[in-house]
């Protein structure tokens, strides 16, 4: 299908009267879910120039750092798919070409439009997986169908996380509001805590202080089949969020970064919040993921049997709302 140039990247777009969705050809990132009435894209655009992952070279591009995350950071935008790892590779995996969060975020996708849907397909040669994602617009909703096929002859334990990252102008310190039906929570350091809640749904503001950052994991309420998070910007009057089946993705990771990372390419300039829903609680190596096994009695990864496909469905939405508390599900 016809391609566009989005911030220097090859991309494709699908749109209706309410939304425009832009997807990068390389990495398959959801670069924007642009809400036309407010003129706001809540997803994160990094403050550094973006390049195609296929053109990244460590010697030629020191501005993106010098580790297994650099290739990903060179092209990251908005919502990227973490598969089949969530976190850093081992030293041996990195030497073999595995990047942070796996190759799904750096490989090229073949994208076509069929019956008002975008269909994205890619082969993951290192992981021996095939991935397909369908995207369809329905009013103010973005509907996703994702299918992963294990092409190997071995059952495979995988991490599978939707790394949804938001940024300015949607993210504002002490202003942007978040809500999610959470059961238990833990910091990356292992400290268990409880959010203040209202009717079983946790409410918080984005309050990451300057020169701070961190990650915490949250088990979605096991009494609900449907999990979700809501993010509300009073400044733009925009309500944004995602909804998914809890049995597919029982974990919600929250990553905050407010100018704390001073190394390249961050350079102390980045403000983000990641709302990362997936099959694993923590960004960690494959070995640590398997050794952990579970947390709070919930599985910490999922299996894809040999030569088998696994399918999930989820949705995003963006709409004008006068209050985050009015008529919520």
TORFI-840926 format. One record per residue (C-alpha): x negated, y negated, z; residue in three letters. Coordinates in steps of 0.2 Angstrom, whole numbers, plus 5000, padded with zeros to 4 digits. Example, Ala and Ser with C-alpha at 12.3 -4.5 7.8 and 13.67 -1.06 7.14 Angstrom:
BEGIN
4938,5022,5039,ALA
4932,5005,5036,SER
% end
This chain:
BEGIN
5000,5000,5000,UNK
4994,4982,4998,UNK
4981,4976,5011,UNK
4979,4959,5019,UNK
4964,4951,5027,UNK
4967,4949,5046,UNK
4953,4940,5055,UNK
4940,4946,5043,UNK
4947,4964,5043,UNK
4956,4975,5031,UNK
4974,4977,5037,UNK
4992,4981,5032,UNK
5008,4973,5039,UNK
5026,4977,5041,UNK
5039,4964,5046,UNK
5057,4960,5049,UNK
5066,4944,5054,UNK
5059,4946,5072,UNK
5042,4954,5072,UNK
5027,4956,5062,UNK
5015,4971,5065,UNK
4997,4971,5059,UNK
4987,4987,5059,UNK
4968,4988,5055,UNK
4963,5000,5041,UNK
4948,5005,5051,UNK
4951,5010,5069,UNK
4970,5010,5066,UNK
4972,4996,5079,UNK
4988,4987,5082,UNK
4981,4970,5080,UNK
4996,4960,5083,UNK
5015,4962,5087,UNK
5019,4944,5082,UNK
5035,4938,5089,UNK
5042,4926,5076,UNK
5054,4915,5086,UNK
5041,4910,5099,UNK
5026,4911,5088,UNK
5016,4922,5100,UNK
5006,4938,5098,UNK
5004,4945,5116,UNK
4991,4957,5111,UNK
4972,4953,5114,UNK
4961,4945,5101,UNK
4943,4946,5106,UNK
4934,4930,5107,UNK
4920,4937,5096,UNK
4920,4940,5077,UNK
4927,4956,5072,UNK
4919,4968,5059,UNK
4923,4984,5051,UNK
4917,4999,5062,UNK
4909,5007,5046,UNK
4898,4992,5044,UNK
4892,4992,5062,UNK
4873,4995,5064,UNK
4864,4994,5081,UNK
4849,4986,5074,UNK
4858,4974,5063,UNK
4872,4969,5076,UNK
4864,4966,5093,UNK
4878,4954,5097,UNK
4890,4969,5101,UNK
4878,4976,5114,UNK
4867,4992,5113,UNK
4877,5007,5120,UNK
4890,5020,5115,UNK
4904,5006,5117,UNK
4896,4994,5105,UNK
4904,5001,5089,UNK
4921,5001,5097,UNK
4919,4983,5103,UNK
4913,4977,5086,UNK
4931,4981,5079,UNK
4943,4981,5094,UNK
4959,4972,5094,UNK
4976,4973,5103,UNK
4982,4991,5105,UNK
4969,5005,5101,UNK
4971,5024,5103,UNK
4959,5033,5115,UNK
4958,5051,5109,UNK
4951,5064,5113,UNK
4942,5055,5127,UNK
4946,5041,5139,UNK
4930,5033,5145,UNK
4912,5035,5141,UNK
4904,5050,5133,UNK
4890,5060,5140,UNK
4872,5056,5135,UNK
4873,5072,5124,UNK
4889,5067,5116,UNK
4883,5049,5113,UNK
4868,5056,5104,UNK
4879,5066,5093,UNK
4889,5050,5088,UNK
4904,5050,5101,UNK
4909,5033,5105,UNK
4918,5026,5121,UNK
4936,5031,5120,UNK
4933,5043,5106,UNK
4932,5042,5087,UNK
4951,5038,5084,UNK
4947,5019,5087,UNK
4933,5018,5074,UNK
4937,5030,5060,UNK
4946,5024,5044,UNK
4965,5028,5041,UNK
4974,5031,5026,UNK
4990,5020,5027,UNK
5005,5020,5016,UNK
5023,5013,5017,UNK
5037,5026,5015,UNK
5056,5022,5018,UNK
5052,5006,5028,UNK
5039,5015,5039,UNK
5020,5013,5040,UNK
5012,5031,5040,UNK
4994,5031,5046,UNK
4983,5047,5044,UNK
4965,5051,5049,UNK
4954,5065,5051,UNK
4943,5066,5067,UNK
4928,5076,5061,UNK
4919,5077,5078,UNK
4934,5081,5088,UNK
4941,5093,5075,UNK
4958,5084,5076,UNK
4970,5076,5064,UNK
4980,5061,5069,UNK
4996,5054,5061,UNK
5006,5039,5067,UNK
5022,5032,5060,UNK
5028,5014,5064,UNK
5045,5008,5060,UNK
5053,4991,5065,UNK
5071,4991,5073,UNK
5076,4973,5077,UNK
5065,4967,5091,UNK
5058,4985,5094,UNK
5043,4994,5086,UNK
5045,5013,5086,UNK
5030,5024,5086,UNK
5029,5043,5082,UNK
5012,5050,5085,UNK
5006,5068,5080,UNK
4990,5076,5084,UNK
4984,5092,5077,UNK
4970,5103,5084,UNK
4962,5111,5068,UNK
4950,5121,5078,UNK
4952,5139,5083,UNK
4951,5134,5102,UNK
4963,5127,5114,UNK
4957,5110,5118,UNK
4959,5099,5133,UNK
4961,5081,5128,UNK
4963,5063,5135,UNK
4976,5054,5125,UNK
4979,5035,5130,UNK
4987,5021,5122,UNK
4975,5007,5126,UNK
4987,4992,5126,UNK
4977,4976,5129,UNK
4985,4958,5131,UNK
4976,4942,5131,UNK
4979,4923,5130,UNK
4990,4913,5127,UNK
5002,4927,5134,UNK
4991,4931,5149,UNK
4989,4916,5161,UNK
4982,4917,5179,UNK
4996,4917,5192,UNK
5009,4915,5179,UNK
5012,4931,5168,UNK
5023,4944,5177,UNK
5022,4963,5176,UNK
5034,4976,5182,UNK
5033,4995,5181,UNK
5041,5010,5190,UNK
5026,5016,5199,UNK
5025,5030,5212,UNK
5006,5030,5218,UNK
4991,5020,5215,UNK
4972,5021,5216,UNK
4957,5010,5212,UNK
4943,5017,5202,UNK
4933,5017,5218,UNK
4946,5030,5225,UNK
4956,5018,5237,UNK
4974,5023,5237,UNK
4986,5008,5239,UNK
5004,5003,5236,UNK
5011,4988,5227,UNK
5025,4978,5234,UNK
5041,4984,5226,UNK
5058,4979,5222,UNK
5071,4993,5220,UNK
5057,5005,5216,UNK
5049,4995,5203,UNK
5032,4986,5206,UNK
5031,4968,5203,UNK
5015,4958,5201,UNK
5007,4943,5194,UNK
4992,4942,5184,UNK
4980,4935,5197,UNK
4963,4941,5192,UNK
4951,4927,5198,UNK
4938,4920,5188,UNK
4922,4931,5187,UNK
4932,4946,5192,UNK
4938,4962,5184,UNK
4943,4980,5189,UNK
4953,4995,5185,UNK
4966,5005,5194,UNK
4977,5020,5190,UNK
4996,5022,5193,UNK
5006,5037,5193,UNK
5023,5034,5185,UNK
5038,5038,5195,UNK
5041,5056,5193,UNK
5060,5054,5196,UNK
5062,5045,5180,UNK
5061,5053,5163,UNK
5057,5036,5155,UNK
5042,5026,5160,UNK
5038,5009,5155,UNK
5030,4992,5159,UNK
5037,4975,5156,UNK
5026,4959,5154,UNK
5034,4942,5155,UNK
5027,4925,5150,UNK
5037,4911,5157,UNK
5027,4899,5147,UNK
5032,4906,5130,UNK
5049,4914,5137,UNK
5043,4930,5130,UNK
5046,4948,5137,UNK
5035,4961,5130,UNK
5032,4979,5135,UNK
5031,4997,5130,UNK
5042,5012,5134,UNK
5038,5031,5133,UNK
5042,5048,5140,UNK
5034,5051,5157,UNK
5030,5069,5153,UNK
5020,5064,5138,UNK
5010,5050,5147,UNK
5012,5051,5167,UNK
4998,5038,5170,UNK
4997,5019,5168,UNK
4979,5012,5170,UNK
4978,4993,5173,UNK
4962,4984,5167,UNK
4958,4966,5171,UNK
4944,4956,5164,UNK
4942,4938,5169,UNK
4925,4932,5163,UNK
4916,4944,5174,UNK
4906,4953,5160,UNK
4891,4943,5155,UNK
4883,4955,5143,UNK
4886,4955,5124,UNK
4898,4954,5117,UNK
4908,4948,5132,UNK
4897,4934,5137,UNK
4908,4928,5151,UNK
4922,4922,5139,UNK
4935,4936,5140,UNK
4952,4936,5148,UNK
4962,4952,5146,UNK
4974,4963,5155,UNK
4975,4981,5148,UNK
4991,4991,5152,UNK
4985,5008,5146,UNK
4997,5023,5147,UNK
4991,5040,5144,UNK
4988,5058,5149,UNK
4973,5054,5160,UNK
4972,5043,5176,UNK
4954,5037,5175,UNK
4942,5031,5161,UNK
4928,5044,5163,UNK
4918,5057,5154,UNK
4926,5073,5148,UNK
4917,5084,5161,UNK
4923,5072,5175,UNK
4941,5073,5168,UNK
4941,5092,5168,UNK
4932,5093,5185,UNK
4945,5081,5192,UNK
4959,5092,5185,UNK
4973,5082,5193,UNK
4977,5067,5204,UNK
4992,5065,5216,UNK
4998,5083,5210,UNK
4999,5077,5192,UNK
4989,5084,5178,UNK
4974,5073,5173,UNK
4973,5078,5154,UNK
4984,5089,5142,UNK
4980,5104,5131,UNK
4983,5105,5113,UNK
4983,5124,5108,UNK
4972,5130,5094,UNK
4979,5125,5077,UNK
4994,5117,5084,UNK
5002,5100,5083,UNK
5008,5090,5097,UNK
5021,5075,5095,UNK
5025,5060,5106,UNK
5036,5045,5103,UNK
5036,5028,5111,UNK
5041,5011,5108,UNK
5036,4993,5110,UNK
5047,4977,5111,UNK
5046,4959,5111,UNK
5060,4947,5114,UNK
5065,4930,5122,UNK
5072,4932,5140,UNK
5076,4919,5152,UNK
5071,4929,5167,UNK
5062,4946,5170,UNK
5075,4951,5183,UNK
5091,4949,5172,UNK
5099,4966,5167,UNK
5083,4976,5167,UNK
5085,4995,5165,UNK
% end
